[in-house]
Amino acid sequence: VQLQASGGRSVQAGGSLRLSCAASGIIFRNYIMVWYRQPPGQERELVASITTGGSPNYADSVKGRFRISRDNAVNTVYLQMNSLKPEDTAIYYCNAKRTFRLPGDWGQGTQVTVSS
């Protein structure tokens, strides 16, 4: 399994970014896709998930600002991040899992830095 995350960069507060995660080595449409993030000095936390049927779920901290989507035709999951805040600064990872109970497979992460 390979998960290649991209799109992270430095941005000012209030700005927007779109992260992408391209998957290979799996039957993408059969996998729940999840974005996690790890802020500096903190534990990794779930940001958003999307089921095989396309149902999204979000952490309370990003509801209304972030949107997860997937394109099964190109084996890619996206995270549209709007109204970014400094507390969104983190390394963002994508994860592919067959069920929520499983740990899944991880990509290498992409750095998002939001300055005030």
N, C-alpha and C positions, 0 to 999 in steps of 0.2 A: 504494500500500500504506500502510495506517495501522495502527500497533501502539500501543495505549494501555495503558501499564502503570499499575497502581495498587496501593495497599495498604501502601506503605512508611510507616513512622513510627518514632518513638523508642520503645524498649522496653528493659527491664532484662535482664541476662544470665539465661539460663534460660527466658526467655519464648518465645512463639510468635507468628508472623505468617503470614498467607497473602497472597501476591502474586497478582495477576491481570493478564493481558494479553489485551485484546480486539483481535481482528484484523478488518480490513475491507479490501476491495479485492483479496482473493485467494480462491482456492478452498482454504479452510483445511485441509481433510482431506488435501490433496495436499502439505502442507508439513511438513517437520521443524521443530519449535519448540525453541528453545534459550534458556535463561536464562544471561546473563553478569553479571558484576559488576566494578566498578572501585573498589577501596578507595582512600582518600585517598593521593595521591602514588604510586600504583602502576599497573601495566598492567592492562588489562581481562583478565579470566580467565573461562573457561567454568565454569559452576556445574552445570548439568544440561541434558540434552536428552531429547526424546521423539520417536520416529519416527512416521511416518504410521500404522504398525501399533500404536502404543502402547508400544513398548519403551523403557524409560528407561535413562539412563546418568548417572552422577554423578562429579563431582570427588571425589578421595579425602577432601578436607577437609570434605565435607558428607555423605558416605555415612553412612546410619543416622540422620541428623538431618533431612534435607530430602527431600521427595517431590514429584516433578513429575507432573502429570496434565493431560489435555486433555479438553475437551468439544466435539466437532465440531458438535454441535447449536447451540451458541451461539458458535462461533468463538473460544473462549477457552482459554488455557493457564494453569495455576496452578502456584504453587510454595509448598508448605506447608513452613514452616521452624520446626523445633522445637529446643529446647535451644540457643537462640541464644547466641553468644559475642561478646565485643567485636570479635574479628577478623572477624566477619561484617559489620561496618560497611562499607557501600559504597553506591554507586549501582547499582541492579539494572536491567538492560536485557533486554528480550526481542527475539528475532531469529527471523525466518522464512526458511527456505531450502528450496530444492528438493532439494539434495544437500549433504552435509557439505563438499564441496570449494568450494562457492560462498560468497561473503561474506554474502549474504542482505540482508534489509531490517531496519532498526533502529527501535525505538520510542524515546521520549524519556527513559526512565529514571524510577525511583522511589527515593527515598532511604530507606535503612534504617540506623538508628543504634542500636547496642546498647551500653548503659552497664553498667559493672561495679558 
